Amino acid sequence: MSSNDPRDRRAQPWWQRAVIYQIYPRSFADSNGDGVGDLAGITAHLDYIAWLGVDAIWLSPFFRSPMADFGYDVSDYTDVDPLFGSLADFDQLLEAAHARGIKVIIDWVPNHTSDRHPWFAQSRAERTNARRDWYVWRDPRPGGGLPNNWQSSFQAVGPAWTLDAPSGQYYLHSFMAEQPELNWENPEVEAAMQDVVRFWLDRGVDGFRIDVVYKLAKDPALGDNELARRHDQDWPTIHDRLRRLRALVDTYEDRVLVGEVYLYDLERVVAYINSGDQLHLAHNFVFVHLPWEAQTVRGSVEQFQQLATAAAWPTWFLENHDHPRVASRYADSPEQGRRRARVAAMLVCAMRGTAFVFQGQELGLPDADVPGERVVDVDGRDPERAPIPWQPPSAAGPGAGFTTGAPWLPLVADAETLAAEVQQEDEASTLAFVRRLIALRASAPALTAGTQRSLDAAPDIFCFSRELEDQRLLVALNFSSNPVPLRLEAELGSHAVLELSTHATRTQLELDPRELVLEGDEGVILRYTG
Ligand code: NOJ
């Protein structure tokens, strides 16, 4: 095998082959009984993560924070919040993950700090403070009123400006008032945030997920948002800022930058990855918001393929801590949700690109029911943040192995049967399926490095080939809940072996793909043998 052979694992960076597992630390595993997950809890479950077969974990924020936005409001970027543990706990987690061959990506939240960050305290103290300009301050409009028409991304918050009465000026916040926006027009801010990146790279992390990266550049004149153009995000200056960040990260070996590019226009999204010197990966939120329709999904995937340059690498995900779970949002019933969760996992892991899986997605978790009095998030995201049920409540008590105390959010209704321990013992479970899927991806070069081409099969089927040299795979996903016969082009071949089905009941291994009838909500991966 020559070194430029794509089958040579060294030829492809780890983050392109990877399945990356997102951990929301508050809800993963609680080691000390306070009802909130912590770093030691994650370390204690690294064997599970290794067993699942993922290549890397992405940790949502664990830094010092007043927790107004559950960690996305950072008051000290270089320390661990006591709720989650200590820097020593982080070092231990990093070392234990690396010992198992698992890379660690952490969340970098550079767009805003907490209002309790010392920088903001100084900035707010008086107009003449040296840090005043580290945040975005503006006078009221002549005659009074908000500086412009910008709105918070959280509907419940309303305008993106809060008046600071003592100084008579407004400060900007794209999220909660407790998350004041840093002023990235000020080079000192960029330098300070780059220092944060250096701190964690020196500590050994393998990369960063960049929170709201598209907001790091705004119209410096703070012009009103217009119907045809937003001025509060995705300003052209973003690209040089990212180039400078990438240059810094590239002085370290093999690290990755994945950005939350929450834009609804794929042309804008690829601008963050197409030049090869900005982000390595961009989360694609167009994809997350598609309806569960085969041809719509196919069209969007093809559009991405057309827009992406050879320097760009795709990223696929359908769940994170900000969106309803797949098993709930694509389904009318829990049963349909469980089936579609598997099809969705197959979609994400079988396409060409890096795959992200959110904790609990491998269990097919639905959203939890969160009664009014338990709601804690300002933006309705509690249901997808329900703690992981590790063990059935009948055996482990109401904390389901997540905590021995009172969980900070209610668990999912069906924790008894969905618990990880229960599913680990059941070969037909969603967990067992996802584990096989990840193993197949890792062992099939066509899935990690091969080409991807859409094929016509039937209106409700998204079907595509993955090919690398003599390895030819066919992926067929039924987006409907009815059986659908595949109608494939004759020249594709007539002999195939079933590598994997989302339905544990499909047992015939050798088949003719042209005669295959997919069951409702079934996905398969076949390998052509002739
Ligand atoms: C995106 C994060 O994923 C979300 O959880 C957070 O509320 C906002 N950014 C603000 O940091």
Residues whose N, C-alpha, C, O or C-beta is under 5 A from the ligand:
A	BS01	NOJ	D69 Y72 F175 D211 V212 D322
